[in-house]
Amino acid sequence: MPLPYLLPATSAFIQRPPRMLIGGDWTEAADGQTMPLHNPATGEVLCVVPRATPEDVDRAVLAARQAFDDSAWSRARPRERQNLLWKLADLMQRDAELLAQLECLNNGKSAAVAQVMDVQLAIDFLRYMAGWATKIEGTSVDVSLPLMPGDQFHSFIRREAVGVVGAIVAWNFPLLLACWKLGPALATGCTVVLKPADETPLTALKLAELVLEAGYPQGVFNVVTGTGVTAGSALTHNPLVDKLTFTGSTAVGKQIGKIAMDSMTRVTLELGGKSPTLVMADADLKTAAAGAASAIFFNQGQVCCAGSRLYVQRKHFDNVVADISDIANAMKLGNGLDPSVEMGPLISARQQERVYRYIETGRDSGATIACGGEQFGPGFFVKPTVIVDVDQKHPLVQEEIFGPVLVAIPFDDEADALRLANDSPYGLGASIWSNDLAAVHRMIPRIKSGSVWVNCHSALDPALPFGGYKMSGVGREMGHAAIEHYTELKSVLIKL
């Protein structure tokens, strides 16, 4: 079928001159260099954006520093911060289809799904965080001070914005991840320098346009496009940054964490995952199979909490694997602008090759490819794949693949399921499929992950903190916990 018509605003946006936002001004890179962005569905160059230099990053951080220290933003009342976040969310709602099309063109995901999932979740999150702007509280404390027994005191604890936030986000959910950083930062009164992923800066640049349209002061939000090696590194090392927040791979997150500790920069890291999906014998097996398929194949498997490890009670293992394979084989792959497409391409040729190498490693070690296992083009496609007959210690089971590849292993009983689920360096998410609530409640405390879903997977809500145990990160996104990560506590003692 012919592809849907692009909005004129979408076409105009990708054809505009390459610019990024620094201190309220749209600017080229200091040396004029640009870098191409590719459409993952075709492999063709989509447009170019500035390749920021360290000088550009330093200018952006200085603009954010000045906006935090000197502008009206640092004196804005909570109600003003709340209303600006609501205005930004309303503008995103107005431009939801445009944002979804940009996400599709730049990332490869379904535009239809992006509009109802990525964009709407981002809007909902900003509206949720707007409510927190007026609810940041301190505490009064009665102190004892035994060495000053005859004196009277007034003592309280206040919560203050941490300052300049350096935010670096991944390419799998470019807009949503940016809003996860931006929402609590703006609600608390921080300023932000955002470095979007090398491959997917378009929705971040559109978001910057909307921030200006909403009426935020210059320098409160800045976007620098470029490579992680240059722009990301410069942002991470800048001494004027008070907090770093990163979503991406565990390897890069560990580097950022070490750099942050050297300067005692506050840091939150939302990193990789290898989430288990546990299907118990009493589960509704058809529902569990459909849920397990969605858990791994949604967003082409490019999800940090994707259910990439499937454990099924042994007596139902073959049937569940067969049902998931049937679902995978029936999925329509293609350009995400086609609303009938169920799975788009991977983000890049490099990621396509990486995922396919894992599949080949499985073949070479004697694993069975139950379905899929192929790559094709044009574009960067890998068919949804299910692999069985794999040892628990195999890299397919222990390493994050970040693609539509499911590894399935049977288990014998509840204890065996828990052992297998926790046998991973990661601990981001897990799901249990069961109708035995007593068993579910026994299992939940014993699963070492930041989120546990029951009879669903990757179900996120703005009120629920999201983050991981072990190698899956430090700190939490969303919920009240996010406010805590963007503020500092100050104790005040007044002798009366």
C-alpha positions in Angstrom: 0.0 0.0 0.0 1.2 3.6 -0.6 2.7 5.3 2.4 0.6 8.0 4.2 1.2 11.6 3.4 3.7 13.4 5.6 2.4 16.5 7.3 3.8 19.6 5.6 5.2 20.7 9.0 7.1 17.4 9.1 8.6 17.8 5.7 9.5 21.4 6.5 11.2 20.5 9.8 13.5 17.9 8.2 14.4 20.3 5.4 15.3 23.3 7.7 18.9 24.5 8.0 20.9 22.5 10.6 20.7 24.3 13.9 20.7 23.5 17.6 19.5 25.6 20.6 22.0 27.4 22.9 20.9 30.1 25.2 17.7 30.8 23.2 19.5 31.1 19.9 19.4 28.7 17.0 23.0 28.1 16.0 25.4 26.0 13.9 28.3 24.2 15.4 31.3 26.5 16.1 33.3 24.9 13.3 30.3 24.6 10.9 30.5 20.8 10.9 27.4 18.7 10.4 26.5 15.0 10.6 23.9 13.0 8.6 20.9 11.3 10.0 19.5 8.2 8.3 16.0 6.8 7.9 16.3 3.3 9.3 13.5 2.0 7.1 15.4 2.8 3.9 19.0 3.4 4.9 18.9 6.8 3.1 20.1 10.1 4.5 17.2 11.9 6.0 18.8 15.3 6.9 21.9 16.7 8.6 22.3 18.3 12.1 25.1 20.2 13.7 28.1 18.2 15.0 28.6 20.1 18.3 32.2 20.9 19.4 33.3 21.0 23.1 33.2 24.8 22.7 29.5 24.6 21.7 28.8 22.4 24.8 30.6 24.8 27.1 28.5 27.7 25.7 25.3 25.7 26.3 26.3 24.9 29.9 27.3 28.5 30.5 23.9 29.6 29.2 22.2 27.2 31.6 24.4 28.3 34.5 23.5 32.0 33.9 19.8 31.1 33.5 19.9 29.3 36.8 21.9 31.9 38.7 20.8 35.2 37.3 17.5 35.1 35.4 14.0 35.3 36.6 13.8 31.5 36.3 15.6 31.0 39.6 13.0 33.2 41.3 10.0 31.7 39.5 7.2 30.7 41.9 6.1 27.0 41.9 2.8 28.0 40.2 4.7 29.6 37.3 6.8 26.4 36.8 3.7 24.4 36.9 1.9 26.5 34.3 4.8 26.5 31.9 5.0 22.7 32.1 1.3 22.5 31.4 1.7 24.9 28.4 4.6 22.8 27.1 2.5 19.6 27.4 -0.4 21.3 25.6 1.9 22.4 22.7 3.1 18.8 22.4 -0.5 17.6 22.3 -1.2 20.1 19.5 1.8 18.8 17.5 1.5 15.1 18.5 1.2 13.8 14.9 4.3 15.8 13.9 6.3 14.5 16.8 5.3 11.0 16.0 6.2 11.3 12.3 9.6 12.7 13.3 10.2 9.8 15.7 9.3 7.4 13.0 11.5 8.9 10.3 14.5 9.2 12.7 14.1 6.1 14.7 12.2 3.6 12.5 9.3 2.9 14.9 5.7 2.9 13.9 4.3 6.5 13.7 0.9 5.3 14.8 2.3 3.6 17.8 4.6 6.5 18.6 1.7 8.9 18.7 -0.4 6.9 21.1 2.5 5.6 23.2 5.7 7.6 23.1 4.3 11.0 22.5 1.2 10.6 24.7 3.3 9.1 27.6 5.7 12.1 27.3 2.7 14.5 27.5 1.2 12.6 30.5 4.5 12.6 32.3 5.0 16.4 31.9 1.5 17.0 33.2 2.2 14.7 36.1 5.4 16.5 36.9 3.7 19.9 36.6 1.7 18.9 39.7 4.9 18.3 41.7 6.1 21.8 41.1 3.7 23.1 43.8 4.2 20.2 46.2 8.0 20.4 46.9 8.1 20.5 50.7 10.5 21.0 53.6 10.3 19.9 57.2 10.5 21.7 60.5 12.5 20.0 63.3 12.8 20.4 67.0 16.5 20.1 67.9 18.1 19.2 71.2 21.7 20.7 71.1 22.7 19.5 74.6 25.7 21.8 74.7 23.5 24.8 74.5 20.7 24.0 77.0 19.6 27.5 77.8 19.0 28.6 74.2 16.0 28.4 71.9 16.2 27.5 68.2 14.1 27.3 65.1 15.3 24.6 62.7 14.0 23.4 59.4 15.0 21.4 56.3 14.4 22.9 52.8 14.6 21.2 49.4 16.3 23.3 46.7 16.9 22.7 42.9 20.2 21.0 42.3 21.2 23.5 39.5 22.4 22.8 36.0 21.4 19.4 34.7 23.4 17.7 31.9 21.0 15.1 30.3 22.1 12.4 27.9 19.5 10.1 26.4 19.4 7.0 24.3 18.0 6.5 20.8 15.2 3.9 21.5 12.6 6.4 22.9 14.2 9.8 22.1 11.3 12.1 23.0 10.0 10.1 26.0 13.4 9.8 27.6 14.1 13.5 27.1 10.8 14.4 28.9 11.7 12.0 31.7 14.7 14.3 32.3 13.1 17.6 31.4 9.9 17.2 33.5 11.4 16.9 37.0 14.3 19.4 36.1 11.8 22.1 35.1 9.4 21.3 37.9 12.1 21.8 40.6 13.6 24.9 38.9 16.7 23.5 37.4 18.1 24.3 33.9 19.0 21.7 31.3 21.5 21.0 28.6 20.2 18.0 26.6 22.5 15.9 24.4 20.2 13.6 22.4 21.5 10.3 21.0 23.8 10.7 18.0 21.2 9.0 15.7 17.9 10.5 16.9 18.0 14.3 17.8 15.0 15.4 15.7 12.3 15.3 18.4 14.6 16.9 20.9 15.1 19.8 18.5 11.3 20.1 18.0 10.9 19.9 21.8 13.3 22.9 22.0 11.1 24.9 19.6 8.1 24.2 21.8 10.0 25.1 25.0 10.6 28.5 23.5 7.1 28.9 22.3 5.8 28.0 25.8 7.6 31.0 27.1 10.6 29.6 29.1 13.4 32.1 29.6 16.4 31.8 27.4 19.0 29.3 28.6 16.6 27.3 30.7 16.6 24.5 28.0 19.5 23.9 25.6 20.0 21.2 23.0 23.4 20.3 21.6 23.5 17.7 18.8 26.6 15.7 18.0 28.5 12.6 18.9 28.7 11.0 22.4 32.5 10.9 22.0 32.8 14.7 21.6 29.6 16.4 22.8 28.6 13.9 25.4 32.1 13.7 26.8 32.3 17.5 27.0 29.0 17.7 28.9 30.0 14.9 31.3 33.3 16.7 32.1 32.0 20.3 32.4 32.6 21.6 36.0 29.5 23.9 35.8 27.2 20.9 35.6 25.6 20.1 39.0 23.9 16.9 38.0 24.3 14.3 35.2 21.4 12.1 34.2 22.0 9.4 31.6 19.9 6.7 29.9 21.8 4.3 27.7 24.2 1.3 27.8 25.7 0.0 31.0 29.2 0.3 29.6 28.8 4.1 28.9 26.9 4.6 32.1 29.7 3.2 34.2 32.1 5.6 32.5 29.9 8.6 33.2 29.4 7.4 36.8 33.2 7.3 37.4 33.6 10.8 35.9 30.8 12.1 38.1 32.4 10.7 41.2 35.7 12.4 40.4 33.9 15.8 40.7 31.1 14.7 43.1 28.6 15.7 40.4 25.2 14.3 41.3 24.2 11.4 39.0 21.4 9.1 38.0 21.9 6.3 35.5 19.2 4.3 33.8 21.0 1.5 32.1 20.6 -1.9 30.4 18.5 -4.8 31.2 17.9 -8.5 30.5 14.4 -8.8 31.9 12.9 -12.2 32.7 9.3 -13.2 31.8 8.1 -16.0 34.1 5.2 -18.1 32.9 3.8 -20.3 35.7 1.8 -23.5 35.1 -1.4 -21.9 36.3 -1.3 -18.9 34.0 -3.7 -18.2 31.1 -1.2 -19.6 28.6 -2.6 -17.9 25.5 -2.6 -14.5 27.3 0.9 -15.1 28.6 2.2 -16.0 25.1 0.8 -12.9 23.6 2.2 -10.8 26.5 5.6 -12.4 26.2 5.6 -11.7 22.5 4.8 -8.1 23.1 7.3 -7.8 25.9 10.2 -8.7 23.5 9.0 -7.5 20.1 7.6 -4.1 21.0 9.8 -1.3 19.6 11.8 -4.0 17.7 13.1 -5.3 21.0 15.0 -2.0 21.5 13.7 -1.6 25.0 15.9 -1.6 28.1 13.3 -3.6 30.1 12.3 -5.9 27.2 11.3 -9.4 28.2 14.2 -10.9 26.5 14.5 -14.0 28.7 11.4 -16.3 28.7 11.1 -19.0 31.4 8.1 -21.3 31.1 7.1 -24.2 33.5 8.4 -27.3 31.8 5.1 -29.0 31.0 3.8 -26.0 29.0 7.1 -24.9 27.5 6.7 -26.3 24.0 3.1 -25.0 23.6 4.0 -21.5 24.8 7.1 -21.3 22.5 5.0 -22.5 19.6 2.3 -19.8 20.3 4.9 -17.0 20.5 6.6 -18.3 17.3 3.2 -18.2 15.5 2.8 -14.6 16.6 6.3 -13.7 15.5 5.8 -15.3 12.1 2.6 -13.4 11.5 4.0 -10.0 12.2 4.2 -7.5 9.4 7.5 -5.8 9.0 8.1 -2.6 7.1 8.2 1.2 7.1 6.7 2.6 10.3 4.8 5.3 8.3 2.5 2.4 7.2 -0.1 2.0 10.0 -0.5 -1.7 9.2 3.1 -2.4 10.0 3.7 -4.2 13.3 7.5 -4.0 13.5 9.9 -1.5 12.0 13.6 -1.6 11.4 16.4 -1.5 13.9 18.1 1.9 14.4 21.1 1.4 12.3 23.2 -1.0 10.1 25.6 -1.4 13.0 22.8 -2.4 15.4 21.3 -4.8 12.7 24.7 -6.5 12.4 25.2 -6.6 16.2 21.8 -8.4 16.7 22.4 -10.8 13.8 25.8 -11.7 15.2 24.1 -12.8 18.4 21.7 -15.0 16.5 24.6 -16.5 14.6 26.4 -17.2 17.8 23.4 -19.2 19.0 23.4 -21.2 15.7 27.1 -21.9 16.0 26.7 -23.2 19.6 23.9 -25.6 18.7 20.9 -23.6 19.7 17.6 -24.1 17.8 16.1 -21.1 16.0 12.3 -21.7 16.6 11.4 -18.8 14.3 13.0 -15.8 12.5 16.8 -15.6 12.6 17.1 -13.6 9.4 18.0 -10.0 8.5 17.0 -8.1 5.3 16.9 -4.7 3.6 16.7 -2.1 2.3 16.7 -0.7 5.7 17.9 -2.4 8.9 15.5 -5.2 9.5 15.8 -8.3 11.6 12.9 -10.8 11.8 11.4 -11.5 15.2 13.4 -14.4 16.5 12.8 -17.1 19.2 15.7 -19.3 20.2 15.6 -22.5 22.4 18.0 -25.1 23.5 20.3 -22.5 25.1 22.4 -22.9 28.2 21.7 -20.3 31.0 25.3 -19.1 30.9 25.3 -18.5 27.2 25.9 -14.8 26.1 22.4 -15.0 24.5 21.0 -15.3 28.0 23.4 -13.2 29.9 24.1 -10.2 27.6 21.7 -7.5 26.4 21.0 -7.9 22.7 18.7 -4.9 22.3 16.8 -6.4 19.4 13.8 -8.7 18.6 15.5 -11.8 20.0 13.8 -14.0 22.6 15.6 -16.8 24.4 13.3 -19.4 26.0 14.3 -21.9 28.7 12.0 -24.3 30.7 12.0 -24.4 34.5 10.7 -27.0 37.0 9.3 -25.2 40.0 9.0 -21.8 41.7 12.5 -22.0 43.3 14.0 -22.9 39.9 12.2 -19.9 38.3 13.5 -17.5 40.8 17.0 -18.8 40.5 17.0 -18.4 36.8 15.3 -15.0 36.9 18.0 -13.6 39.3 20.9 -15.2 37.4 21.8 -12.1 35.5 24.0 -9.0 36.0 21.0 -6.9 35.3 17.9 -6.1 37.4 15.7 -3.6 35.6 12.3 -5.4 35.2 10.6 -8.7 35.4 7.1 -10.1 34.8 5.2 -13.0 36.4 2.3 -14.6 34.6 0.2 -16.4 37.1 -3.3 -16.4 38.7 -2.0 -17.8 42.0 -1.7 -14.5 44.0 -0.2 -16.3 47.0 2.7 -17.5 44.8 3.0 -14.2 43.1 3.4 -12.4 46.5 6.0 -14.9 47.6 8.0 -14.3 44.4 7.9 -10.5 44.2 10.2 -9.8 47.1 12.7 -12.4 45.9 13.1 -11.0 42.4 16.0 -8.6 42.2 14.7 -5.9 39.8 13.4 -2.4 40.0 10.0 -3.2 38.6 7.9 -6.4 38.8 4.8 -6.6 36.6 2.1 -9.3 37.1 0.2 -10.5 34.0 1.6 -7.6 32.0 5.1 -6.3 31.0 6.7 -2.9 30.6 3.6 -1.2 31.9 4.9 2.3 32.9 3.0 5.1 34.8 4.3 8.5 35.7 3.6 7.9 39.4 5.7 4.7 39.5 9.5 5.1 39.9 11.5 3.3 37.2 15.1 2.1 37.5 17.2 -0.9 38.2 19.1 -3.1 40.6 22.6 -4.3 40.0 24.1 -3.3 36.6 20.8 -1.7 35.5 21.6 1.6 37.1 21.6 4.0 40.0 18.6 6.2 41.0 15.1 6.3 39.6 13.1 8.1 36.9 9.4 9.1 37.4 7.3 9.3 40.5 8.2 11.4 43.6 11.7 9.7 43.5 12.5 11.9 40.4 11.9 15.1 42.4 14.4 13.8 45.0 17.1 13.3 42.4 16.8 16.9 41.1 17.0 18.6 44.4 19.4 19.0 47.3 18.5 19.1 51.1 19.6 22.1 53.1 19.4 22.1 56.9 18.9 25.5 58.6 19.4 26.2 62.3 18.5 29.7 63.7 19.4 30.7 67.2 16.5 32.8 68.6 
